[in-house]
Amino acid sequence: MLLKGKVLIVHALFDALGGVEIFALRLAQALIDEGFQVDILTSTPVDSAKIREIYGELELPSFIVKRVREAEAMIRLMPGRLVRLRRLLVYRRYRSFLEESRFKYDLVIDTQSNLPTPVDISYIHFPVLLPTRSGGLLWSIYNGLVKLIASSYKTPRSGRVLANSTWTAHMVYRVYGIIPDVLYPPVDIDYFREASMNSNREKIIVTISRFSPEKKLEKILDVARELPDYTFIIVGSTGLGSEKVIEDLKERIDKLKLRNVELKPNLPRSQLRELLEEALFYLHPEFTEHFGIAVVEAMSAGCIPIVYRDGGAWHDAVAKVSEKLGYSNIGDAPKIIRQIEKEKQLQEELRKRSIEVSKTFSYDNFKRSIVEKINYILKIKKMKS
């Protein structure tokens, strides 16, 4: 295959492996498949073995690691916290390198700063400048620091801005006054196709999430207490700060005397598929998920998804299955589960509908869309040169 061009993906932090990281890797994979040479610029060392263990075999790009000491100091000070600020500190340090990259690469894509940086494409998972909200003095100070650093990126803006869901696109418009194109993240639904064929499901409820404080995983335990006849399995990747989250969850499990909850950090992908093949329900934490790759993976495996009634996971995916599957308070989740449990025909209808809706977010659809956008941008750039 002839080399079509060189692409640089800028992804500031790879210290946790969540949906944002899998997006960057799948983006790289799609471009490599199309004949592009791809490099990923990041400030943290990348554990290729761990990536393959969790996400399966990927043709990984070349990683360029340029450390940023301020961001590393913040990690040591508050592991797992201050992520928005750390990312922006990295991007600020990368400014001169990105200027040089304009002449070394045919295309530069930013996949993590979450604001329109001066690159060819900015992909926004959620605006770094959050809509106004109350949160006390510390929150105001932190948001002020983020806003101060982010303000230096106001001009010039990206050549093109993309968002991961219609819900995120709405937030981008509220914060930046930009209406971005929606490009759904790729979900490897083919990997879970075989799992979806099992209609004899057990009373298992799976949750997939990074073990991170903001994910509110402790609320899953409250649901488990109300449904003692179900086995709850919390699966997720770990990063800096995860050890404390897991320790707190174990303490709470012991305190509540829950015998029906299992924690499975960094579960290999093959075992995750086996687990989703057996589970009847997928329960997402009470968290406004901007898109939610894990939710769609579970849907593609034939699990019935139950999620918080807000965010991209709800509006763009689960609501299209059924309005019955959303909750406003996670305390309502047991009632939803019990209601569906009573109706076997409804269960099968929801499972089939979940599988069908998940096909919207296939890797092939993503690849087709991103390659079309990139070829268009390259054509425009060539006309200008």
C-alpha positions in Angstrom: 0.0 0.0 0.0 1.3 3.4 -1.0 1.9 5.9 1.9 -0.9 8.4 1.7 0.7 10.9 4.2 1.9 11.5 7.7 -0.5 12.1 10.5 0.3 13.3 14.1 -2.2 12.5 16.8 -1.7 14.6 19.9 -2.9 12.8 23.1 -1.5 14.4 26.2 -1.9 11.7 28.8 -1.9 7.9 28.5 -1.6 7.3 32.3 -5.1 5.8 32.3 -6.7 3.6 29.7 -10.3 4.6 29.2 -12.6 5.4 26.3 -10.6 8.5 25.4 -7.5 6.4 24.9 -9.2 3.7 23.0 -10.5 6.4 20.7 -7.0 7.7 19.9 -5.8 4.1 19.3 -8.7 3.2 17.1 -8.3 6.4 15.2 -4.6 5.5 14.6 -5.7 2.0 13.5 -8.2 3.4 11.0 -5.5 5.7 9.4 -2.9 3.0 9.4 -5.3 0.7 7.6 -5.8 3.4 5.0 -2.1 3.7 4.4 -1.2 6.7 6.5 1.9 6.8 8.7 0.8 7.7 12.2 2.6 9.0 15.2 1.0 9.7 18.6 2.6 12.5 20.7 2.1 12.0 24.5 3.7 13.1 27.8 3.4 9.7 29.6 5.1 6.4 28.8 2.8 3.9 27.0 2.5 0.3 28.2 1.9 -1.5 24.9 1.5 -4.9 26.6 -1.2 -3.6 28.9 -3.0 -1.9 25.9 -3.1 -5.2 24.0 -4.1 -7.2 27.1 -7.1 -4.9 27.7 -8.1 -3.9 24.2 -6.9 -6.9 22.1 -4.5 -6.9 19.3 -4.0 -3.5 17.7 -1.5 -2.3 15.1 0.0 0.4 17.4 1.5 3.5 15.9 4.8 5.0 16.8 4.7 6.9 20.2 6.6 10.1 20.7 6.9 10.7 24.4 7.8 14.2 25.5 7.6 14.5 29.2 6.1 17.6 30.9 7.4 18.0 34.5 4.6 20.3 35.7 2.0 17.7 34.8 4.1 14.9 36.4 4.4 16.9 39.6 0.6 17.3 39.7 0.2 13.5 39.3 2.4 13.0 42.4 0.6 15.7 44.3 -3.0 14.5 43.5 -3.1 11.2 41.7 -6.1 10.8 39.5 -7.2 14.5 40.0 -6.8 17.8 38.2 -6.9 16.0 34.9 -8.2 19.0 32.8 -5.4 21.2 34.1 -2.7 18.6 33.6 -3.7 18.1 30.0 -3.7 21.9 29.3 -0.2 22.2 30.8 1.0 19.5 28.5 -0.5 21.2 25.4 1.0 24.5 26.4 4.4 22.9 26.5 3.8 21.3 23.1 3.0 24.6 21.4 6.4 25.0 19.7 6.6 21.4 18.7 3.1 21.6 17.2 4.2 24.7 15.2 7.1 22.6 13.8 4.8 19.7 13.1 2.9 21.7 10.6 5.8 21.3 8.2 6.6 17.6 9.2 3.1 16.2 9.0 0.3 16.4 6.5 -2.3 16.5 9.2 -2.3 17.1 13.0 -5.2 15.9 15.1 -5.8 16.8 18.8 -7.8 14.1 20.6 -7.6 15.1 24.2 -7.3 18.9 25.0 -11.1 19.2 24.5 -11.0 22.7 23.1 -10.4 24.0 19.6 -6.6 24.1 19.5 -4.6 25.4 16.5 -4.5 22.0 14.6 -6.2 20.6 11.6 -8.8 18.6 13.6 -9.8 19.0 17.2 -11.9 16.1 18.5 -13.8 17.0 21.6 -15.1 14.4 24.1 -16.3 17.2 26.4 -15.5 20.9 26.6 -12.5 21.6 28.9 -14.4 24.8 29.9 -17.4 23.4 31.6 -20.8 25.1 31.5 -21.3 27.3 34.6 -22.1 25.3 37.7 -21.8 25.7 41.4 -19.1 23.8 43.3 -17.7 26.0 46.0 -14.6 28.1 46.3 -12.0 25.3 45.4 -14.0 24.4 42.3 -14.1 28.1 41.2 -10.4 28.5 41.7 -9.7 25.3 39.7 -12.0 26.3 36.9 -10.5 29.7 36.8 -7.0 28.2 36.4 -8.3 26.0 33.6 -9.9 29.0 31.9 -6.8 31.1 32.2 -4.6 28.5 30.4 -7.3 27.6 27.9 -7.7 31.2 26.9 -4.3 31.2 25.1 -5.8 28.7 22.6 -8.6 31.0 21.4 -6.9 31.9 18.1 -6.3 30.5 15.7 -8.9 27.8 16.0 -8.9 24.3 14.5 -9.5 23.8 10.9 -12.3 21.5 11.8 -14.0 20.6 15.1 -15.6 17.2 15.8 -17.6 16.0 18.8 -18.3 12.5 20.0 -22.1 12.8 20.4 -25.0 15.1 19.7 -25.1 15.8 23.4 -21.4 16.9 23.4 -22.0 18.9 20.3 -24.6 20.9 22.2 -22.2 21.5 25.0 -19.5 22.6 22.6 -21.9 25.1 21.1 -22.8 26.4 24.6 -19.2 26.9 25.6 -17.4 27.8 22.4 -20.1 29.0 20.0 -19.1 26.4 17.5 -21.4 23.8 15.9 -19.2 20.8 15.4 -19.7 17.7 13.3 -20.6 14.6 15.2 -18.3 11.7 14.7 -19.2 8.8 17.0 -16.2 6.9 18.5 -15.6 3.4 17.0 -16.9 0.4 18.9 -15.6 -3.0 18.1 -19.1 -4.6 17.9 -17.8 -7.4 15.7 -15.7 -8.7 18.6 -18.9 -9.1 20.7 -21.1 -10.5 18.0 -20.7 -14.1 19.1 -21.5 -13.2 22.7 -24.8 -11.5 21.6 -26.1 -14.9 20.3 -26.6 -16.3 23.8 -30.2 -15.8 24.9 -29.9 -17.9 28.1 -28.7 -15.1 30.4 -27.8 -15.4 34.1 -28.7 -12.9 36.8 -25.5 -11.0 36.4 -25.2 -7.2 36.2 -22.0 -5.8 34.7 -20.6 -2.3 35.1 -17.6 -1.2 33.0 -15.7 2.0 34.1 -12.3 3.3 34.9 -11.6 2.9 38.6 -11.6 6.7 39.1 -13.2 8.9 41.8 -15.5 10.9 39.4 -17.2 7.7 38.2 -19.2 7.3 41.4 -18.8 3.5 41.5 -19.8 3.4 45.1 -23.4 3.9 44.0 -23.4 0.6 42.2 -23.0 -1.0 45.6 -26.2 0.6 46.8 -28.0 -1.1 43.9 -26.3 -4.4 44.7 -27.7 -4.2 48.3 -31.2 -3.9 46.9 -30.8 -6.9 44.5 -29.1 -9.6 46.5 -30.1 -12.3 44.1 -28.0 -10.7 41.3 -24.2 -10.9 41.0 -22.7 -7.5 40.3 -19.3 -7.4 38.6 -17.4 -4.1 38.2 -14.8 -4.2 35.5 -12.4 -1.4 34.6 -9.0 -0.1 33.8 -6.7 1.4 36.4 -4.4 4.3 36.5 -2.9 6.7 39.0 -5.3 7.1 41.9 -7.2 3.9 41.2 -5.7 2.0 44.1 -7.4 4.3 46.6 -10.8 3.9 44.7 -10.5 0.1 44.7 -9.5 0.1 48.4 -12.5 2.3 49.3 -14.9 0.1 47.3 -13.6 -3.0 49.1 -14.1 -1.4 52.5 -17.6 -0.4 51.6 -18.4 -3.9 50.3 -17.2 -5.3 53.7 -19.2 -2.7 55.6 -22.4 -3.4 53.8 -21.7 -7.2 53.9 -22.2 -7.6 50.2 -21.6 -11.1 49.0 -22.8 -10.4 45.5 -20.2 -7.9 44.3 -16.9 -8.6 42.5 -14.2 -6.1 41.4 -12.2 -7.1 38.3 -9.5 -4.4 37.5 -7.8 -4.6 34.1 -9.8 -7.6 33.0 -8.4 -9.0 29.6 -10.7 -8.4 26.7 -11.4 -12.0 26.1 -12.7 -12.5 29.6 -14.8 -9.4 29.3 -16.5 -10.9 26.3 -17.2 -14.1 28.2 -18.7 -12.1 31.0 -20.9 -10.0 28.8 -22.1 -13.2 27.1 -23.6 -14.4 30.4 -24.9 -11.1 31.8 -28.5 -10.1 31.5 -28.0 -6.4 32.4 -25.4 -3.7 32.0 -25.6 -0.9 34.6 -23.7 2.3 34.1 -22.9 4.6 37.1 -24.8 7.7 37.9 -22.5 9.7 35.7 -23.2 11.9 32.7 -21.3 9.9 30.1 -20.3 12.0 27.1 -20.6 9.0 24.8 -19.8 5.7 26.6 -18.0 3.1 24.5 -18.4 0.6 27.3 -22.2 1.0 27.2 -22.3 0.3 23.4 -20.0 -2.7 23.8 -22.3 -4.2 26.3 -25.3 -3.5 24.0 -23.5 -5.2 21.1 -22.9 -8.3 23.4 -26.7 -8.6 24.0 -26.9 -7.0 27.5 -29.8 -4.8 28.4 -28.3 -1.4 29.2 -29.5 0.8 32.1 -27.9 4.3 32.2 -28.3 7.7 33.7 -30.9 9.7 31.8 -28.5 12.3 30.4 -25.4 12.5 28.2 -24.4 10.9 24.9 -24.8 7.3 26.3 -28.5 8.1 26.9 -29.5 10.4 24.1 -27.5 8.8 21.2 -27.6 5.1 22.2 -29.8 3.8 25.0 -32.8 6.1 24.5 -33.0 4.7 21.0 -33.5 1.2 22.5 -36.2 2.2 24.9 -37.2 5.1 27.2 -37.7 2.5 30.0 -33.9 2.0 30.3 -33.0 5.4 31.8 -32.9 6.5 35.4 -32.7 10.0 36.9 -31.6 8.6 40.3 -29.7 5.4 40.5 -32.0 4.4 43.4 -34.6 3.8 40.7 -32.4 1.1 38.9 -33.6 -1.8 41.1 -37.2 -1.1 40.2 -36.4 -0.9 36.4 -34.5 -4.2 36.6 -37.3 -5.9 38.5 -39.9 -4.7 36.0 -38.0 -6.1 33.0 -37.2 -9.3 34.9 -40.9 -10.1 35.0 -41.4 -10.0 31.3 -39.4 -12.5 29.3 -40.7 -11.3 25.9 -39.7 -7.7 26.8 -36.2 -8.9 27.8 -35.7 -10.5 24.4 -37.1 -7.4 22.5 -34.8 -5.1 24.5 -31.8 -7.4 23.8 -32.4 -7.5 20.1 -33.0 -3.8 19.9 -29.8 -3.1 21.8 -27.8 -5.2 19.4 -29.4 -3.4 16.4 -28.8 0.1 17.7 -25.1 -0.7 18.5 -24.4 -1.3 14.8 -24.6 2.4 14.3 -21.3 2.8 16.1 -19.3 0.2 14.2 -15.6 0.6 13.4 -16.4 0.4 9.7 -18.8 3.4 10.0 -16.3 5.3 12.0 -13.5 4.6 9.6 -15.5 5.5 6.5 -16.5 8.8 8.1 -13.1 9.9 9.4 -11.3 9.0 6.2 -13.8 11.0 4.2 -13.3 14.0 6.5 -9.5 13.7 6.4 -9.3 13.3 2.6 -11.4 16.4 2.3 -9.2 18.4 4.6 -6.0 17.2 2.8 -7.6 18.2 -0.5 -8.3 21.7 0.8 -4.8 22.1 2.2 -3.3 21.0 -1.1 -5.3 23.6 -2.9 -4.0 26.3 -0.6 -0.3 25.3 -0.9 
